Amino acid sequence: MQKILVVDRDSGFVRTAQQALRDFYEVSVASTRREALGKVGRESPSMVILGYLEPRGDAFRLHKELRGNLENNRIPLLVVDVRPEEHFRKGWRREEGMQMDAEDYVSRPIEPHEVTELVGEIFERTSVKPVELKSIWEQVEGVLKRMERIEKLLVK
């Protein structure tokens, strides 16, 4: 079973995510940046859902630490931001260079079924799909034929 780490300070959102995902995934929770980094290292989650953290900027720092680490930078990331009207109250401000590299980005409120759908879509987009050997061979043959045509044109 794939494991999802939900990182958020808001217990209401954490409960919503747990309820939405628990039938399909193993769900782990962290409420601080430090706790999240520890769980990523110990548990190797298949995805991180990153929400609101205190102090201000910790969610962005966690994002940068995950993306800057070779072991963790391929973990799919879903950012669930606070409602736009809460940005000022939560200390959010748009600064140059404060962009998050995530597979998806949504604002609250978010319904449980939306969480489940987003997670499924992200896994579908980011999963490595097995390629049949026959398909690879057909691609190689196509490349060889194109190379032969190019060689004939160059020899003329």
C-alpha positions, 0 to 999 in steps of 0.5 A, a space after each residue: 500500500 502506498 504511503 502518503 505523508 500529510 503535513 499540516 498544522 490544521 487538525 481539521 484539514 488533517 482529519 479530512 485528508 485522513 478520512 478521505 485517503 485511509 481506505 486507499 493509502 497508508 496515511 502518516 501525519 506531521 505538524 512541523 517541518 522537522 517532524 515531516 523531514 524525519 518521517 520522510 527519511 524514515 518512512 519514504 512516503 510515496 507522496 507528500 501533501 503539504 499544507 499550512 505550517 508555523 512559523 511563517 515560511 516553514 512550508 516553503 522551507 520544507 518544499 525547498 528541502 525536499 526538492 533539494 535532496 536527491 533522495 526526496 526530490 522525486 516524491 510527488 508533492 501536492 500543495 494545499 494552500 490556505 484560503 486566499 483571504 487568510 494569506 495576510 492573516 497567516 503571514 503569507 506574502 508573494 516574494 520573488 523566488 517563492 514558487 513551489 515546484 509541485 505536481 498540483 496546487 490547490 486552495 482551501 476549502 477542499 472536499 474529501 473526495 477532491 483530495 482523493 481524486 487529486 492524489 489519484 490523478 497525481 499518482 497516475 501522472 507521475 507513475 512509471 509505467 512498464 514498457 513492453 520489450 516489443 514496443 522498445 524494439 519497434 522504436 529502435 527499428 524505427 530509429 535504425 531505418 531513419 539513420 539508414 535514410 540519413 546515411 544514404 542522403 549523406 553518401 550521395 
